[in-house]
């Protein structure tokens, strides 16, 4: 998937906004990051993951613990080609859902 298709997919998810933080493109829900991508560094990106899947994901080529993010809860993916389009979209949607689940119930209800 190219960066423009990736951006379009992220923005298609309800409530998603984009912005720049720490010189990285971020996709957020209610100002909470669920994807952070280094567009100037080969499009490596970080997403939240289920801690139960962390070991399995981190063992794959091109995936590691995300720098400066919660240990065993965020993965860094080397580039947009590491995951096929279907898995990439699913993992981004899951990251968004995990971030949304931490927000107040009233906020969650806006996106149900």
NORLIN-V380784 format. One line per field, one symbol per residue. phi: phi as a letter, one per 40 degrees, with the letter a starting at -180 (. if undefined). A space follows every 10 residues. Layout:
phi=???
This chain:
phi=.ccccccccd cccdgcbbab afgbcbbbbf gbcbabbccc bggcabbcbc dccddccccc cgbadccgbd dgbbbbbdac ccbcdccdcc cccccdcccc cccddccdcc bc
